Amino acid sequence: MTSAVTNKKSEKSSTLSSLSNMARSYGIVGALIVIVVVFEILTGGVLLKPNSFVSLIQQNAYVIILAIGMVMVIIATHIDLSVGSLVAFIGGVCALLMEHAGMNWALAIVLSLIVGLLVGVWQGFWVAYVGIPGFITTLAGMLIFRGLATVIVGESVPITSNAFRGIARNYLPNIFGFWGPFDGLTIVLGLLAIAAFAWSQLSKRKKMEKVGLDPEPMGLTIAKIVIAAAVVLFVTYLLASSGNEDQGGTPIMLVIVVVLVLVYNFILTRTVFGRHVYAVGGNRKAAILSGIDSRKVDFTLFIHMGFLSAVAAIAMLSRLASATAQAGMEFEMDAIAACFIGGTAVTGGIGTIPGAVVGAFVMGVINQGLSIMGVDTAIVKTIKGLVLLGAVAVDILSRRKKG
């Protein structure tokens, strides 16, 4: 009898613990849903119209791309203030290669990515091997690359390549035809995404059981799958009914963003390098004593950040169809804010790429919602600043309670 009561208490305690962990992990997702609902009401239903939703993705792709790299940098207790200037500089280089040098757009993209990698090597060297703090190094980089951007594209350089411009504007070809009024390919991709998420959650349970760990209650796993399926189905509906007579469905830019998120989430959570990033961010001295080469970790992080800055530059240049020295203004602030809103710890050692992505969508929804409502730009910045301050305050207060 006593054993049965103990087991029930243990099971109840496990369920409450799982619910608590789930609330912490998915709290920002709930906040995003609330923000979306509020702005959907305030905008009179305009925010979640299919084409408005596609615009939300296309206009905020650069924030997500930069946030992917920024979250890794912040986890390792650094910061990168140069990414906005890099977007302007690399975008200018790419535009000049295509329009002034007559280079094929695909080759221009490859060379632009190489430039991003070289910039990452440059900044990583100063941080990792000279010992200059990342804040100072990238502050210098912000000034250097903004200056270089002004030199090379003091006058705007229009992009004439339709293929290049299509990266940010076009959609995947609808190889499955239309299913009624909906894009068939988008529906197939949505169903595959649901199946993949369900499989990942169930396989995670099996792995935990194999190593003797207690997985979360099956009811919670099913609840997560059902909620995720509902969200994916709604997004699939919006995408599948977007566009016009010529094209619609899944934007190419969304595919690029999803691939980057999956690849870098794998790197951060499933590789030795990712474990080293968390170890260095959690306790640098202990990581060094355990044999981790912290300088190599820092150096590699800034190379990744340079690469992702180049990808963001290409995405932005494709969307604007023109390179200017003013491109990328305050992009670094949006990326940093997305990370902190998404749960990345100010002190380092804690953070996730999915969290940063959700944080980027929070910023994007606020931007787009207030823009639809016709709110002044200055007020938009004020509200974004308050949201960032609130997110960091919640993080600090929650950690203080745990301590």
C-alpha positions in Angstrom: 0.0 0.0 0.0 2.8 2.4 1.0 4.7 1.5 -2.1 1.7 2.3 -4.3 1.2 5.7 -2.6 4.9 6.4 -3.1 4.7 5.5 -6.8 1.7 7.7 -7.3 3.4 10.7 -5.5 6.5 10.1 -7.6 4.5 9.9 -10.8 2.7 13.1 -9.8 6.0 14.8 -9.0 7.4 13.8 -12.4 4.4 15.1 -14.2 4.6 18.5 -12.4 8.3 18.7 -13.0 7.7 18.0 -16.7 5.0 20.6 -16.9 7.3 23.1 -15.2 10.1 22.4 -17.7 7.7 22.5 -20.6 6.3 25.9 -19.4 9.8 27.3 -19.2 10.8 25.9 -22.6 7.7 26.8 -24.5 6.8 30.0 -22.6 8.2 32.2 -25.4 6.1 30.2 -27.9 3.0 31.0 -25.9 4.0 34.6 -25.7 4.4 34.7 -29.5 1.0 33.2 -30.0 -0.5 35.8 -27.7 1.2 38.6 -29.5 0.0 37.3 -32.9 -3.6 37.1 -31.7 -3.4 40.6 -30.2 -2.1 42.1 -33.5 -4.5 40.0 -35.5 -7.3 41.7 -33.6 -5.8 45.2 -33.7 -5.1 45.0 -37.4 -8.6 43.8 -38.2 -7.4 40.5 -39.5 -4.8 41.8 -41.9 -1.7 40.4 -40.1 -2.6 36.7 -40.8 -3.8 37.1 -44.4 -1.8 34.7 -46.5 0.2 37.3 -48.4 0.9 39.3 -45.2 2.3 36.1 -43.6 4.6 35.4 -46.5 5.8 39.1 -46.3 6.5 38.5 -42.6 8.8 35.6 -43.5 10.5 37.4 -46.4 11.1 40.6 -44.5 12.4 39.0 -41.4 14.6 36.2 -42.9 17.7 38.3 -42.3 17.0 38.6 -38.6 16.6 34.8 -38.3 19.7 34.1 -40.2 21.8 36.5 -38.1 20.2 35.3 -34.9 21.3 31.7 -35.7 24.9 32.9 -35.5 24.4 35.5 -32.8 22.9 33.0 -30.3 26.1 30.8 -30.6 28.3 33.8 -30.1 26.3 35.0 -27.0 26.3 31.5 -25.5 30.1 31.6 -25.6 29.9 35.0 -23.7 30.8 37.2 -26.7 28.7 39.6 -28.8 29.0 40.7 -32.5 28.1 44.3 -33.2 29.4 44.3 -36.8 26.8 42.1 -38.6 24.7 45.0 -39.8 27.7 46.7 -41.4 28.8 43.4 -42.8 25.4 43.0 -44.5 25.9 46.4 -46.2 29.6 45.7 -47.2 29.1 42.1 -48.5 25.9 43.2 -50.2 27.8 45.9 -51.9 30.6 43.5 -53.0 28.0 41.1 -54.4 26.2 43.9 -56.3 29.4 45.2 -57.8 30.5 41.7 -58.9 27.2 41.2 -60.8 26.6 44.7 -62.2 30.0 46.2 -62.7 32.2 43.1 -63.2 29.5 41.3 -65.2 29.8 38.2 -63.2 27.2 35.4 -63.2 24.9 35.8 -60.2 25.7 32.3 -58.8 29.4 32.9 -58.9 28.9 36.3 -57.3 27.1 34.6 -54.4 29.9 32.1 -53.9 32.5 34.8 -53.8 30.4 36.9 -51.4 30.2 33.9 -49.0 34.0 33.6 -49.2 34.3 37.2 -48.3 32.0 36.6 -45.3 34.3 33.7 -44.2 37.4 35.8 -44.6 35.9 38.5 -42.4 35.0 35.9 -39.9 38.7 34.7 -39.9 39.8 38.4 -39.5 37.6 39.1 -36.5 38.0 35.6 -35.0 41.8 36.1 -35.0 41.6 39.3 -33.0 39.2 37.8 -30.4 40.7 34.3 -30.1 44.4 34.7 -30.5 45.1 38.4 -29.7 42.7 38.5 -26.8 40.7 41.6 -27.7 37.2 41.2 -26.3 34.5 40.4 -29.0 32.6 43.6 -28.0 35.6 45.8 -28.9 36.6 43.8 -32.0 33.2 43.9 -33.6 32.6 47.5 -32.6 35.7 48.3 -34.6 34.4 46.0 -37.3 31.1 47.9 -37.3 32.9 51.1 -38.1 35.4 49.6 -40.6 32.8 47.7 -42.7 30.3 50.5 -42.6 33.0 52.8 -43.9 34.0 50.3 -46.6 30.4 49.9 -47.6 30.1 53.7 -48.0 33.3 53.7 -50.2 32.2 51.0 -52.6 28.5 51.7 -52.8 28.3 55.4 -52.0 25.7 55.5 -54.8 23.1 52.7 -54.9 23.7 49.8 -57.3 20.5 48.4 -58.8 20.3 44.6 -59.4 19.2 43.6 -62.9 19.4 39.8 -62.6 15.9 38.4 -62.2 17.3 35.1 -61.1 19.1 36.7 -58.2 16.1 38.9 -57.3 13.9 35.7 -57.3 15.8 34.3 -54.3 13.8 36.5 -51.9 10.7 36.9 -54.0 9.9 33.6 -55.8 8.4 30.3 -54.6 9.2 26.6 -55.0 7.7 25.2 -58.2 4.4 23.5 -57.5 5.3 20.0 -58.8 2.2 18.4 -57.2 -0.3 20.8 -58.9 -3.2 22.5 -57.1 -5.3 20.7 -54.6 -8.4 22.8 -55.0 -7.3 26.4 -54.4 -4.2 25.2 -52.5 -0.6 24.7 -53.5 0.0 20.9 -53.5 3.7 21.0 -52.7 3.2 23.2 -49.7 0.6 20.8 -48.3 2.9 17.8 -48.8 5.8 19.7 -47.0 3.5 20.6 -44.1 2.4 17.0 -43.6 6.1 15.8 -43.8 7.0 18.4 -41.2 4.3 17.1 -38.8 5.4 13.5 -39.3 9.1 14.4 -38.7 8.3 16.3 -35.5 6.2 13.4 -34.2 8.9 10.9 -35.1 11.6 13.0 -33.3 9.5 13.2 -30.1 8.7 9.5 -30.0 12.3 8.5 -30.8 13.5 10.8 -28.1 11.3 8.9 -25.6 12.7 5.5 -26.8 16.3 6.7 -26.5 15.7 7.9 -22.9 14.1 4.6 -22.0 17.0 2.6 -23.5 19.5 4.4 -21.3 17.4 4.0 -18.2 16.1 7.6 -17.9 12.5 8.4 -17.1 10.9 10.2 -20.1 8.2 12.8 -19.7 4.6 11.4 -19.4 3.2 10.1 -22.7 0.3 12.5 -22.4 2.7 15.5 -22.5 4.5 14.1 -25.6 1.1 13.6 -27.4 0.0 17.2 -26.3 3.2 18.7 -27.8 2.7 16.7 -31.0 -0.9 17.8 -31.3 -0.1 21.5 -30.6 2.8 21.5 -33.1 0.6 19.8 -35.7 -2.1 22.4 -35.3 0.5 25.3 -35.7 2.1 23.6 -38.7 -1.3 23.0 -40.4 -2.3 26.6 -39.9 1.0 27.9 -41.3 0.6 25.4 -44.2 -2.8 26.7 -44.9 -1.5 30.3 -45.0 1.3 29.4 -47.3 -0.7 27.1 -49.6 -3.3 29.8 -50.2 -0.8 32.7 -50.7 0.6 34.2 -53.9 -1.2 35.0 -57.1 -2.1 33.3 -60.4 1.6 33.1 -61.5 3.1 31.6 -58.4 2.6 31.0 -54.6 3.0 28.5 -51.9 6.4 27.9 -50.2 8.8 30.9 -50.5 12.4 30.0 -51.5 13.6 32.2 -48.7 11.7 30.1 -46.1 13.4 26.9 -47.4 16.8 28.6 -47.0 16.0 29.7 -43.5 14.6 26.3 -42.4 17.7 24.5 -43.8 20.0 26.9 -41.9 18.1 26.4 -38.7 18.2 22.6 -38.9 21.9 22.5 -39.8 23.0 24.9 -37.1 20.7 23.4 -34.5 22.3 20.0 -35.3 25.8 21.6 -35.0 25.0 23.2 -31.7 23.2 20.2 -30.1 24.6 17.1 -31.6 28.3 17.8 -32.3 31.5 18.0 -30.2 31.9 21.6 -31.3 28.4 22.5 -30.0 29.1 20.9 -26.6 32.3 22.9 -26.4 30.4 26.1 -27.1 28.1 25.5 -24.2 31.0 24.4 -22.0 33.1 27.5 -22.7 30.1 29.7 -22.2 29.1 28.0 -18.9 32.5 28.1 -17.3 35.5 29.0 -19.5 38.2 28.2 -16.9 36.7 24.8 -16.2 36.4 24.1 -19.9 40.1 25.0 -20.5 41.1 22.7 -17.5 39.1 19.9 -19.1 41.1 20.1 -22.3 38.8 22.2 -24.5 40.7 24.7 -26.8 38.6 27.8 -26.0 40.6 29.9 -28.6 39.7 27.5 -31.4 36.0 27.5 -30.3 36.0 31.4 -30.3 37.8 31.5 -33.7 35.3 29.0 -35.3 32.3 30.9 -33.9 33.3 34.1 -35.6 33.9 32.3 -38.9 30.4 30.9 -38.7 29.1 34.4 -37.9 30.9 35.8 -40.9 29.4 33.2 -43.2 25.8 33.8 -41.9 26.3 37.5 -42.2 27.1 36.9 -45.9 24.0 34.8 -46.3 21.9 37.6 -44.7 23.5 40.1 -47.0 22.5 38.1 -50.1 19.0 37.7 -48.8 18.7 41.4 -48.1 20.2 42.4 -51.5 17.8 40.0 -53.3 14.8 41.5 -51.5 15.7 45.1 -52.0 17.1 44.6 -55.5 19.6 47.4 -54.8 22.8 47.7 -52.8 23.3 50.8 -50.6 25.7 51.9 -47.9 22.8 52.3 -45.5 21.6 48.7 -45.8 21.7 46.6 -42.6 21.3 49.6 -40.2 20.5 48.2 -36.7 20.4 44.6 -37.9 22.8 43.7 -35.1 20.3 45.1 -32.6 17.4 43.0 -34.0 19.5 39.9 -34.0 20.7 40.4 -30.4 17.2 41.2 -29.2 15.8 38.1 -30.9 18.4 36.0 -29.0 17.6 37.5 -25.6 13.8 37.4 -26.2 14.2 33.8 -27.1 15.7 32.9 -23.8 19.5 33.2 -24.3 21.2 34.0 -21.0 22.9 37.4 -20.8 25.7 35.7 -18.9 26.3 33.0 -21.6 26.1 29.3 -21.4 22.4 29.0 -22.1 20.4 29.5 -25.3 18.9 27.6 -28.2 18.6 28.3 -31.9 14.8 27.5 -31.9 14.4 30.0 -29.1 16.2 32.7 -31.1 14.0 31.9 -34.1 10.9 32.4 -32.0 12.4 35.6 -30.6 13.0 36.8 -34.2 9.4 36.2 -35.0 8.3 38.1 -31.9 10.3 41.1 -33.2 8.9 40.6 -36.7 5.3 40.4 -35.7 5.7 43.6 -33.5 7.3 45.3 -36.5 4.7 44.2 -39.0 1.7 44.6 -36.8 2.6 48.2 -35.7 3.5 49.0 -39.4 0.1 47.8 -40.5 -1.5 50.0 -37.8 0.5 53.0 -39.1 2.4 53.5 -35.9 5.3 56.0 -36.1 8.8 54.4 -36.5 10.0 56.1 -33.3 7.2 54.5 -31.3 8.0 51.1 -32.8 11.6 51.4 -31.7 10.4 52.4 -28.2 8.1 49.4 -27.9 10.8 47.0 -29.2 13.2 48.4 -26.6 10.7 47.8 -23.8 10.1 44.2 -25.0 13.8 43.5 -25.0 14.2 45.1 -21.5 11.3 43.0 -20.2 12.7 39.8 -21.7 16.1 40.2 -20.1 14.5 41.3 -16.8 12.4 38.1 -16.7 15.5 36.0 -17.4 17.6 37.6 -14.7 14.8 37.5 -12.1 14.0 33.8 -12.8 17.7 32.9 -12.4 17.9 34.8 -9.2 14.9 32.9 -7.8 16.6 29.6 -8.7 19.8 30.7 -7.0 
